[in-house]
Amino acid sequence: MLTDTFGRPLKDLRISVTDRCNFRCTYCMPAEIYGERYEFLPKADLLTFEEISRLTRMLVRHGAAKVRITGGEPLVRAEIEILIASLSQIDGVADLTLTTNAYLMEQKAQLLKDAGLQRVTISLDSLDDEVFRRMNGRGFGTAKVLQGIDAAEKAGLTPIKINAVVQKGVNDHTVVELARYFKDRGHIVRFIEYMDVGNRNGWRLDHVVPADEIVSMIDAEMPLEPFERNYKGEVAMRYRYRDGGGEIGVIASVTQPFCGDCTRLRLSPEGSVYTCLFASKGTDLRGPLRSGATDEELAAIIAGMWGARDDRYSEERSSMTEPQHKVEMYHIGG
C-alpha cells in the first residue's frame, strides 16, 4: 500500500468520466461562465472505458479499494453502465459507487444495478422548487430528482446518501425540511459546508454556514446525538436521531478540516490524477498510457506521485495571503 509524506495511505479512487453536466449549479459550474459557447473536452481526449479500467486495476493493487464514479454528471457519459460492469469485475474493489444529480437516474438505475453498481449518492440542495431551480442554474424542479431517488431505491442501489451544499442566505432556511423529508424515507442526508472549490464560484467565507450551526438547526427540531464514523478517513461527521429514526452527516471542510485523514486520489476525464480536491495541477497518465507504457512504468509514476504528496489545503487555507489557483470541481468530482 502506498503512503504519502504524512503517512496517509491510498484507499479511495474517484473517477471523473466527463467534464460535462446537465446542471449549472452556482457553486460549481455557474451558467454565466459555462454557457453554450464553453468548450468542453473533445471525445478523443477522454479516457476510454478500457483505459479507465486498466488504470483502476493498477490503483486498486496499490490500495484503492473504494471506487466512486463522478463527473461532471456521470450519467451523461454514453453507456456508463458498460464501464460499471468492467470495474465491478476488478478483484479488490470492495465498494463501487456513483455520485449523480439523479436527473437521468430513472432510466439508468436498473441498468447500473445489473452492471454491478452497489449504491449511489445523489446531490439535492433543497426540496423548495424555487430555491432548487435557482441553485441548479437550469430552472429544473425537484420532481425528476425525486423520481430518480425512488428509482435508485427500487433498483436496490442502497443505502442512498443525499448531498446538500448549504449556502448562507440561499438554501440554509430549507435545511430542516430536507432532513425531515429523508428521515421519514430512511435515506442519509449529508450537509456540506460551501467550499472554495475551483476559481469561479465567487466563494466568500461569510457565505459559509458552519457545520455546528447546521447540526443545531436540525437538533432543535429533531434531537440528535453524535456517533462514531464508519472508518478512519470518512469525511462526514455522523449524527443519529435520538428517536432511532436514522442519521445525518455534516462535512466541515472549511471550519473543521480533515486533511490529516485524507486517503483520496482523483482521476480526471482526460487522464490526469490529482491528489487533492483543491490541487492546482495533476499528473498526466494518458500520455504515457497511449505511448505504450507498461503497467510497471505507470505504477512507478503513480508511486512517485503519491509518495511525494503533501497536500493540506483546507488546513492551510486560513494562513494563505493569496488565493490559490485550483482545478475546477466539475472536472475532478467532489
N, C-alpha and C positions, 0 to 999 in steps of 0.2 A: 504494500500500500504506500502510495506517495504521501509525503508530508511537506509542508511549506516551511518558510523561515521561522514561523511561530509554532511549528509542530502540528498545524491543522491538517488533517487528512482529507483526501478527496473522497467524498461519499455521494454527492449529488450532481447529476448532469441535467442541465436544462438545454433543450434543443429547440431553437427558433427555426421553424421551417419556412417562414415567409416574412417579409417586411411589410406586407400589405394587410390592410384591415378594412372591414366594412363599417366601422365606427370611427369617429374623430373626437375621442374623449379629450376634454380640455386640458387634463393634466398629463397627457401622453402624446397625442397627435392633433394639436389644435387645427381646426379646419382652415383658419386663415393662412396657415403655413403649408399644410398638406392638402392643397386643393387639387383641382382637376389637372393642373399642369405639372404637378410634382412628379418627378421621375423616380420610380421605384426600380429595384434591381431587375434587369432583364432575365428571362428564364434561364439562359445559358450560364449565368453567373451563380445560380442557385445550386447548392449541392444536390445531387440526385439521391433518391432513396437508397440506392446501393452504396453510395459514398457515405451517407449518414450512418447506415448500418455498420459499415466497416469501421468507422471511427468510434462508434458506440461500443463495439466489441472490444476494441483496444482500451477504451476508457473504463469499461466495466472490469477488465482484468486488472486495472490499476486501483480499483476500489469503488467505482461509481455504481453502487447497487440500486440507487433510486434514480429513475429516469422520468423527466417531465417534458412533454411536448408543449411548446408555446409559439408565439408569433411576435409581432403582428397577431392576426387572428388565424390560428392553425387550420380551422375548418374551411378557409377559403383556398387552401392548397388542394389542388385536384387529387382525388383518390387517396387522401391521407390515410385511409384505413389500410392501404397496401403497406405503407411504412410501419404502421402499428403492428401488423401481422409479422413483419420481419423482425422488429425489435422484441416482440413478445417471445420469440424463439431463441433469444440470446441467453446462454447459460450465465447465471449470476445476476440477472435483472430481477430484483426482488419486489420492486414497486414500479409500475408503469402507469403514468397518469397524464392528464392533459388539462391545460387551462384555456378557457374559452369564454367569449361573451354570450354563448349559447343561442345566438340569433339563428344559426343554421343547425342547431342540435336536434331538432325534432326529426329531420330526415336522416341524420347521421348516427343517432345514438345506438341503434341495434347493430349497425354495421361495425361501429367501433368496438362494441362489446364482443361481437362474434370474432373480431380480429385479434382480441386479446387484451384490450384496454381494461384496466381494473377499476378506475374511478376518475371523477372529474372535479375540477374546481371551476366555479362559474363566477364571473365578475358581474355584480349588480350593485350599483352605488346608492340606489334609493328605490322605494316602491311608489313614490309620488311621481306620477306620469310627467307632470310639468318639470319637475326637478331633473328627472332622468333624461327627458328629451333635450334639455339644455346641456347636461353633462356629457351625453354621448355625441353631441355635435352633429347628429344626423336627423334629429327630430323623431327618433324611434321611441315608441311607447314600451311599456314593460311586458305587454301581453306575450310577444313571441319568446322573450327570455324565460318567462314563467312556464310557457308551454315546453320550452327546451329543457328546463329543470325537471318537469314532470316526465318527459320522455327519457331523460337520463336515469331517473329513479326507476321507471318501469323496466328499462333495459338492464338494471342491476349495476349501474356504474356508481356504486356507493361505497363508503359514505360520501355524500356530496358536501363540499365546502363552498360557501358563498363569500367572495371577497368584496369588500366595500371600502373604497378610499374616502376618507372623511375630510372635508374642507370647511373651514370656518365660514359661516355666512352663506354657504352654498347648499349643503345637504346635512349639516350637523343636527338640524331640527327634526330629521327623519330617522335618526339612529335607533331610537327606542321602538318605533313602528317596525323597522326592518328586523330587529332582534325578536320581537314578539311573533311576527309572522312565521319566521323559520323555526322558532322554538316550538310552535304548535305543530310543525310539519317534520320535526326531527332532523333538520339539517343544521350544520355548524356554520355560523357567520363569523368571519374574521374581519375585524375592523382595522384598517391600515392608516397610519398617520400619513398625511400628504407629504410626499418626499420630493426632493430636488433632483429628480431623475432627468437626464438629458440637459438640454440648454435652452429650451424654447417654451416652457410651460409657465413662465412668469412667477416661479416659486418665491415665496417670502415666508419667513419664519412665523410672522403673525397670521398666516393663513392656516397654520397647523393647529388641530385640536389634539392636545396631548392624550395619550392612551389612558392615563389615570382619570382624566375628565370623562372620556367615553365610558369607562367602566362605572364611574359614579352615576352617570345619567341612567344607565340601564339598571344598576343596583337599586336605585331609588324606586323603580317601578317593579322590578323582578329581582329580588335579592340574590346576590352572587357570592361565591367564595372561591379563592384561588386554589388550584391544584397542580400537580406536577406535570411537566412537559413529557411528551411521549418518548423523547430521546434527546441526547445531547446534540445541540446544534439546531433544534427545532426553533423556528423564528418567532412563532406565536406564543405569547403568554396565555395560559389557559385558565378559564374561569367556568365553574359549573353553577347551574341554578340550584339554589338550596332546596327547592321543592322536588329535585330529581328529574327535572324536565330538560336535560341536555346541557349543552355548553356553548360558550363563545370563545373566540380568541382575539387578542389585540397584538398588532405588530407595531412596535415602537422604535423604528429605526432612527427617528430624529431625537426623541427625548431619552431613550434608553438603548443606545447602540449595542448590537450583539456581534460585532466583528470578530471577537475573540473565539467564537464557536462556529464561524462560517466555514462550511465544507463544500461550497457550490462552485461549479465550473459551468460556463455558458458557451454554447456553440451557436454562432450566428448563421443566418441563411446562406451566406456565401463562403462559409468555411473558416472563419476566424474564431479562436477561443479567447474568452475574456474571463479573468479571474475575479472580477468584481462587477456588480451592477453599475457602479459609478466609474468604471475604468475609462481612461482616455484613449487607449489603444489595445488591440488584441494581437494574437499570434496567428499568422496565416498557416493553415493546414491544407487548404485547397491547392495551392501552388505545388507543394511537394507531392501531394496525393496524385494530382493529374500529370506530374512529371515522372511518375513511375517509382516513387519512394516505396521502399519495403516497409513492412509492419515494424521492423526493428528500428528503421530510420525515423518513422513517425513517432514511435514510442520514445525515442531519445529526445525529440523536440518537445513532446508533452512533459516528460520527466524534468527536463531543464526549465521549462516554463513554470510548472507548479513548484519545483524546488526553489525557484527564485521569488516566489510570491510573497509580498509583504504588504498587501492591501489592508488598510484600516480606515477607509474614507469616512464612515459615519462617526468613528471615534475622533477623527482629526478635523471634522467639518468646522467645529466652533473656533478652532485656532487658525483657520485659513484666512489670510488677509485679502486674497484674490479668488474669485470663483474659478473652479477647475473645469476645464472643458471635458465633457463626458460623452460617451456613446449614448445615443437615444434609446430609451427603454423599449420602444416598439421594435427595435432592431434585434434585441437580445432577450426579450421577455422580461417579466417582472421578477 
